[in-house]
Amino acid sequence: MTDFSVTLVHALPGRLRLRLSHAPGDIKRFLDAIRAHDGLEKVAYTPVTRGVLITYRTGHLTAEELLLRTAMAFSMVQGDVPVVAFQDPESEVMTDLAIVSGLLVVVASLARFLAWSSPNAVLEKTAGLGVALAVLQHGVRETREKGMFDPELITLGYLIAAFAKKRSLRGAVVTWAASFGRHVLRESARGVEVRPMAGARAPEGARPFQVSVAPLQSKHAPLVASAQTILRSLGLVLDDVGGNTLFKGLRSVALTHGEVMEGLDRAHRHGIPLVFS
């Protein structure tokens, strides 16, 4: 999956807040490409958070259309790279380290249950250390991506206190559950991939390229995928039973425009053709 993405963070009628995975290569060109459409009132970019704030006239534009437009503009200024658009912030925080630490907690808990009188202190401390490293890894990554302190790092304080009281296993169980428990029960975020591609040229040389839009589901780390397969078979994973609603919404919006995107700086007067996979 591509590393470039646009995520819809918050939406109200007439107001949209998006987040980019990277800073645009040419901020002015990026903003101008988004603005070049009737109905837009304001488009602002915040470098610190890589956030894009869009205000627009309701009834003239939709959030789905603006999300697709932003993804296309982002792709354009990054050298026509594929860009994934997410309708919701990605919830995946489950790395392989988080899964391994969870397994260590389970093994240590079983060992404690089977040998209550003589618990394996080394195993329990190892499980606690594994959880601490997993939470720290997640916190550092989130802080780097969002540009702010991740509140989930606070759970490390409880784990440290549990170690001090020689209750490392209890601390590991509580900390892992607080930091990762809800994520393994949720399906990963669904999105669409926006991919520029060579298009059929008209006789006069119009429409030099087109954009392919295809449904995409973000992938978990391998161990998370295996764990979710087991949980899904038990009916415990909260799947998006309605399918990729963002892709359906974009498809519907595109039909009202004749499956073209207008107003980008490389668009011919007939617009850029959209191809839905």
SVG drawing of the C-alpha trace seen along z (x, -y; Angstrom):
<svg xmlns="http://www.w3.org/2000/svg" viewBox="-28 -32 41 58">
<polyline fill="none" stroke="black" stroke-width="0.4" points="0.0,0.0 1.2,-3.5 2.6,-5.6 0.8,-8.8 -2.7,-9.3 -5.4,-11.9 -7.7,-11.3 -11.0,-12.9 -10.6,-13.9 -13.7,-15.9 -16.7,-17.0 -19.6,-19.4 -22.0,-20.8 -19.9,-23.4 -16.7,-22.6 -14.1,-19.8 -10.9,-19.0 -8.4,-16.7 -4.9,-15.4 -2.1,-14.6 0.5,-11.9 3.2,-14.1 3.8,-17.8 2.8,-18.7 5.7,-19.1 4.3,-22.5 1.9,-23.9 0.7,-26.8 0.0,-24.6 -1.7,-22.1 -4.0,-24.7 -4.7,-26.3 -5.7,-23.0 -8.3,-22.5 -9.6,-26.0 -10.3,-25.9 -13.9,-24.9 -17.0,-26.9 -18.5,-26.7 -15.3,-26.8 -15.0,-29.6 -11.6,-28.9 -8.8,-26.4 -6.0,-26.6 -3.0,-24.4 -1.3,-24.0 2.3,-22.8 2.7,-21.6 -0.2,-19.1 -0.3,-18.7 -3.9,-19.6 -6.2,-21.0 -9.2,-23.1 -11.9,-23.6 -15.0,-25.6 -17.6,-25.4 -21.2,-26.1 -23.4,-23.2 -25.6,-21.9 -23.0,-22.8 -20.2,-20.4 -20.0,-17.3 -17.4,-16.0 -16.7,-13.0 -16.0,-15.1 -13.7,-17.4 -11.8,-14.4 -11.3,-13.0 -10.3,-16.4 -7.7,-16.8 -6.3,-13.3 -5.9,-14.1 -4.3,-17.5 -1.9,-15.8 -1.0,-13.2 -0.3,-15.8 2.1,-17.8 3.9,-14.7 4.8,-13.6 1.6,-11.7 2.1,-9.0 -0.9,-6.9 -2.7,-8.4 -5.1,-6.6 -8.1,-8.5 -9.6,-7.5 -13.1,-8.5 -12.1,-7.9 -8.7,-8.1 -6.9,-4.8 -7.3,-3.0 -4.5,-0.5 -2.0,-0.6 -1.5,3.2 2.1,3.9 3.7,7.3 5.4,6.2 2.0,5.4 0.7,8.9 3.8,10.6 3.6,8.8 -0.1,9.7 0.8,13.4 3.4,13.1 0.8,11.8 -1.5,14.7 1.3,17.2 2.4,15.6 -1.3,15.6 -1.7,19.2 1.5,20.1 0.3,18.2 -3.0,20.0 -1.4,23.5 1.3,22.9 -0.4,20.5 2.0,21.2 5.2,20.5 4.6,18.0 7.3,17.6 8.7,14.2 11.0,14.0 8.2,14.7 5.9,12.2 8.6,9.5 9.3,10.3 5.7,9.9 5.6,6.6 8.7,5.4 7.2,6.5 4.1,4.5 6.1,1.4 8.1,1.6 4.9,2.0 3.2,-1.0 6.3,-3.1 6.6,-2.1 3.0,-3.1 3.3,-6.3 6.4,-7.5 4.9,-6.7 1.7,-8.5 3.5,-11.5 5.7,-11.7 2.7,-11.5 0.3,-13.8 2.9,-16.2 1.5,-15.9 1.9,-13.8 0.0,-10.6 -2.2,-10.2 -1.9,-6.4 1.7,-6.8 0.3,-7.6 -0.5,-3.9 3.2,-3.3 3.0,-5.1 0.7,-2.4 2.9,0.3 6.0,-1.2 4.1,-1.5 3.0,2.2 6.7,3.2 7.6,1.2 5.0,3.1 6.1,6.4 2.9,6.9 4.3,6.9 1.8,9.3 -1.2,7.4 0.3,4.2 1.0,5.8 -2.5,7.1 -4.1,3.8 -1.7,1.7 -2.0,4.0 -5.8,4.1 -6.0,0.3 -3.7,-0.4 -4.5,2.3 -7.6,4.3 -10.2,2.3 -8.1,2.1 -7.8,5.9 -11.6,6.1 -12.1,3.5 -11.7,3.9 -9.1,1.7 -10.0,-1.5 -11.4,-1.3 -10.4,-3.7 -10.0,-4.3 -6.8,-4.4 -6.5,-7.3 -4.0,-6.4 -3.1,-8.7 -2.6,-6.8 -2.1,-7.4 -5.4,-8.0 -6.7,-7.8 -5.8,-11.0 -8.5,-12.8 -7.6,-13.8 -6.8,-17.3 -4.5,-16.0 -7.0,-16.6 -7.2,-14.5 -3.5,-13.6 -4.2,-11.4 -7.0,-9.9 -7.4,-8.8 -8.2,-5.4 -10.2,-5.1 -10.4,-1.7 -11.6,-0.4 -8.8,0.4 -8.7,1.8 -5.7,1.0 -3.8,4.1 -2.9,5.1 0.5,6.5 0.6,10.3 0.0,11.5 -2.8,9.0 -4.5,10.3 -4.2,13.9 -5.7,12.9 -8.5,11.1 -9.3,14.0 -9.8,16.2 -11.8,13.5 -13.9,12.8 -14.9,16.5 -16.2,16.1 -18.1,13.0 -16.0,10.7 -14.5,8.4 -16.6,5.3 -16.6,5.5 -17.9,2.7 -20.9,4.8 -21.9,2.1 -18.8,2.5 -16.6,-0.4 -19.1,-3.2 -16.5,-5.8 -16.0,-4.1 -19.8,-3.9 -20.2,-7.6 -17.4,-8.7 -18.9,-6.6 -22.3,-8.2 -20.8,-11.7 -18.8,-11.1 -21.9,-10.0 -23.4,-13.5 -20.4,-15.0 -20.2,-12.6 -17.3,-10.8 -14.9,-13.7 -13.1,-15.9 -13.0,-19.6 -10.9,-22.5 -7.4,-21.0 -4.6,-22.9 -3.9,-20.1 -7.5,-19.4 -8.7,-20.1 -12.0,-21.9 -13.7,-18.5 -12.2,-17.5 -10.0,-14.7 -11.7,-11.3 -12.3,-9.1 -12.1,-5.3 -13.7,-3.3 -12.4,0.3"/>
</svg>
